[in-house]
Amino acid sequence: MTLDGRSLRRLSTGLAELYLPDGGDFPGRVISLVSSLVAAESCSYNHLVGPVAVAWQIEPAEVLDFPDAVQLFQQHLPEHPLLDHYEVTGDLAARRVSDVASDRQFRSLGLYRDFYRPARVEYQLIVSAPAPHGGMISMVLNRHRRDFSGEQRELIDLLRPHIGQAAAIATLLNQPVPDAPLDADGRPLLTPQQTRILQLVATGSSDRAVARALKLSVRTVHTHLQHIYRALGVTSRTEALAHVRALSLGGADRRPLTESISGG
């Protein structure tokens, strides 16, 4: 299926905003991007660990204007047909509920009866990605009158590799810069800026994504990377990350850089 140029341009513009560090709260940014790509009555950001939503944001919030909405959602969430699909297949690609369950099956669920029907949700389009520190992030588009098209599913699926990476960057940039790797004499090998760049590289971020996140030019990121390689005595990203994993960051109270990335 071929996507039209207008949709792809909206996607490109939205992705640039998604990676900006000062563009508002991350869930809100993702909701704004997804809603700009595909029309829906509501859109939610869900961080799920197993069948439990540990973080949840929905726009507009008025769709939950009925008693015990949040409690009912958490209570019935394990019934969601796509959770079974993810568990069995491990496939987080964009899916409509109608791709894995018939209308009759969906509407027989307590989840539909107690939560989705009062929220006026008849159709859903969901794309998911692994969350930075475990579980998964799911973006959910909801409609009342008509299902989503295959083209819309394909467009939303293009977000999948970006959601997890952008979430990892947003999480990382809210943390202090870790101590830099030290040389044999206990001196820092890298500046704080270079240490942050190496952190972002370790998340799998491209040079362009690093530049957006730190408000630098791509050329400046390239220059910093060359300095990092020389300071560590390596010639590539792979060697730099392998080298850092083998380094203690200056004593027992300092954690390896890659450990601080993962939150361990």
C-alpha positions in Angstrom: 0.0 0.0 0.0 1.4 3.4 -1.0 1.1 6.3 1.5 0.4 9.8 0.1 3.0 12.5 0.3 1.0 14.7 2.6 0.8 12.0 5.2 4.5 11.3 5.0 5.3 15.1 5.4 3.1 15.3 8.5 4.9 12.3 9.9 8.3 13.8 9.2 7.4 17.1 10.8 5.8 15.3 13.8 8.9 13.1 14.4 11.1 16.2 14.5 8.9 17.6 17.3 8.8 14.2 19.1 12.5 14.2 19.7 12.7 17.8 21.0 13.6 17.8 24.8 11.5 20.9 25.6 8.3 20.2 23.6 6.1 19.5 26.6 5.5 16.2 28.5 6.4 13.1 26.4 3.0 11.4 26.6 1.4 14.6 25.5 3.8 15.0 22.6 3.1 11.4 21.3 -0.6 11.9 21.6 -0.4 15.1 19.7 1.6 13.5 16.9 -0.6 10.4 16.6 -3.8 12.5 16.6 -2.3 14.7 13.8 -1.7 11.7 11.6 -5.1 9.9 12.0 -8.4 11.3 12.9 -10.0 9.8 16.0 -12.4 10.8 18.8 -9.8 10.1 21.4 -6.2 9.0 21.8 -4.3 7.5 24.8 -0.8 6.9 25.9 -0.4 3.7 27.9 2.8 2.3 29.6 1.9 -1.3 30.3 3.8 -3.7 32.5 2.1 -7.0 31.9 -1.6 -6.4 32.0 -1.3 -3.3 34.2 -1.2 0.3 33.1 1.5 2.0 35.2 1.1 5.3 33.3 -2.0 6.4 31.4 -3.0 9.6 29.7 -6.0 10.2 27.4 -7.1 13.1 25.3 -9.7 14.5 25.6 -10.0 13.6 29.2 -13.8 14.2 29.0 -14.3 10.7 27.5 -13.8 9.3 30.9 -16.6 11.3 32.4 -18.4 8.3 34.0 -18.2 6.7 37.4 -15.1 4.6 38.3 -13.7 4.9 34.8 -10.0 4.4 35.7 -10.7 1.6 38.1 -12.9 -0.2 35.5 -10.1 0.2 32.9 -7.5 -1.3 35.1 -9.8 -4.1 36.3 -10.7 -5.2 32.7 -7.5 -4.4 30.8 -6.2 -8.0 30.9 -9.2 -9.0 28.7 -8.0 -6.8 25.8 -7.7 -9.0 22.7 -4.5 -7.4 21.6 -2.7 -8.2 24.8 -3.3 -11.9 24.0 -2.0 -11.3 20.5 1.2 -9.6 21.8 1.8 -12.4 24.4 1.4 -15.2 21.8 3.2 -13.6 18.9 5.5 -10.9 20.4 4.5 -8.8 17.4 4.0 -5.1 18.4 3.1 -3.9 14.9 0.1 -1.6 14.5 -3.2 -3.5 14.7 -6.9 -2.8 14.8 -8.9 -4.7 17.4 -10.9 -6.0 14.4 -7.7 -7.6 13.1 -7.7 -10.1 16.0 -11.3 -10.2 17.2 -14.7 -10.0 15.7 -17.2 -7.3 16.6 -19.2 -9.9 18.5 -16.2 -11.1 20.5 -15.1 -7.6 21.4 -18.5 -6.5 22.5 -19.0 -9.6 24.7 -16.1 -8.5 26.9 -16.6 -6.9 30.3 -13.9 -4.4 29.1 -16.3 -3.3 26.4 -19.5 -3.4 28.5 -18.1 -1.6 31.5 -15.5 0.7 30.0 -15.4 1.1 26.2 -19.2 1.4 25.6 -19.6 4.2 28.2 -16.5 5.9 26.7 -18.1 5.5 23.2 -15.3 3.3 21.8 -16.3 0.9 19.1 -13.0 0.7 17.1 -9.4 0.9 18.0 -6.0 1.2 16.2 -3.0 0.5 18.4 0.8 0.6 17.9 3.2 -0.5 20.6 6.9 -0.5 21.3 9.1 -1.7 24.2 9.4 0.9 27.0 12.8 2.0 28.1 12.8 0.3 31.5 10.5 -2.6 30.9 7.0 -3.3 29.7 5.7 -1.6 26.6 4.3 1.8 25.4 1.0 1.5 23.5 -0.6 4.4 21.6 -4.3 3.9 21.2 -6.6 5.7 18.7 -10.4 5.3 19.5 -13.4 5.8 17.2 -17.1 5.5 17.6 -18.6 5.2 14.1 -16.2 3.6 11.7 -13.1 1.4 11.8 -9.6 2.5 10.7 -8.3 1.8 7.2 -5.4 -0.3 6.2 -3.6 2.8 5.0 -4.0 4.4 8.4 -2.7 1.3 10.1 0.4 1.4 7.8 1.0 5.1 8.6 0.8 4.6 12.3 3.1 1.6 12.2 5.9 3.9 10.9 5.9 5.4 14.4 6.8 2.1 16.0 10.7 2.4 15.9 10.5 6.0 17.0 8.2 5.7 20.1 10.6 3.6 22.2 13.7 5.5 21.1 12.1 8.9 21.8 10.9 7.7 25.2 14.4 6.5 26.1 15.8 9.9 25.1 13.1 11.7 27.1 13.8 9.6 30.1 17.5 10.0 29.9 17.4 13.8 29.5 15.4 14.0 32.7 18.3 12.4 34.6 21.6 14.1 35.7 24.5 13.5 33.5 26.5 10.6 34.9 30.2 10.8 35.8 32.5 10.4 32.8 34.8 7.4 32.3 38.1 8.0 34.0 41.7 7.4 32.8 44.3 5.5 34.8 45.1 8.6 36.8 41.5 9.2 37.7 40.9 12.1 35.3 37.7 12.3 33.3 38.1 11.2 29.7 35.1 13.0 28.5 33.3 16.3 29.1 29.7 16.2 30.5 28.4 17.0 27.0 30.4 14.2 25.4 29.2 11.8 28.1 25.6 12.7 27.4 26.2 12.2 23.7 27.7 8.7 24.4 24.6 8.0 26.5 22.3 8.9 23.7 24.3 6.8 21.2 24.0 3.9 23.6 20.2 4.1 23.3 20.6 3.5 19.5 20.0 7.2 18.6 21.2 8.4 15.3 23.4 11.4 15.0 20.4 13.5 13.8 18.3 12.3 16.9 21.2 13.2 19.2 21.5 16.6 17.6 17.8 17.3 18.0 17.8 16.1 21.6 20.7 18.3 22.6 19.9 21.3 20.3 23.2 20.9 18.4 24.0 20.7 14.7 24.7 17.2 13.2 28.2 18.5 12.4 28.8 19.4 16.0 27.7 15.9 17.1 30.1 14.4 14.5 32.9 16.5 16.0 32.1 15.4 19.5 32.0 11.8 18.5 35.5 12.1 16.9 36.8 13.6 20.2 35.1 10.7 22.1 36.7 8.1 19.9 40.2 9.7 20.3 39.8 10.0 24.1 38.7 6.4 24.4 41.3 5.1 21.9 38.7 3.6 19.6 37.5 4.2 16.0 33.8 3.5 16.0 30.5 3.6 18.0 30.6 -0.1 18.6 34.2 0.0 20.0 33.4 3.1 22.1 30.4 1.4 23.8 32.3 -1.8 24.3 35.2 0.2 25.9 32.8 2.1 28.2 31.2 -1.2 29.4 34.6 -2.3 30.5 35.4 0.9 32.5 34.6 1.7 36.1 33.6 5.3 36.4 35.9 6.2 39.1 35.4 4.0 42.1 32.9 1.7 43.8 30.2 4.4 44.2 30.2 5.1 40.5 28.2 2.9 38.1 29.2 2.1 34.5 27.7 4.5 31.9 25.7 1.8 30.3 24.2 0.9 33.7 23.1 4.5 34.3 21.5 4.4 30.9 19.4 1.4 31.7 18.4 2.6 35.2 20.0 -0.4 36.9 
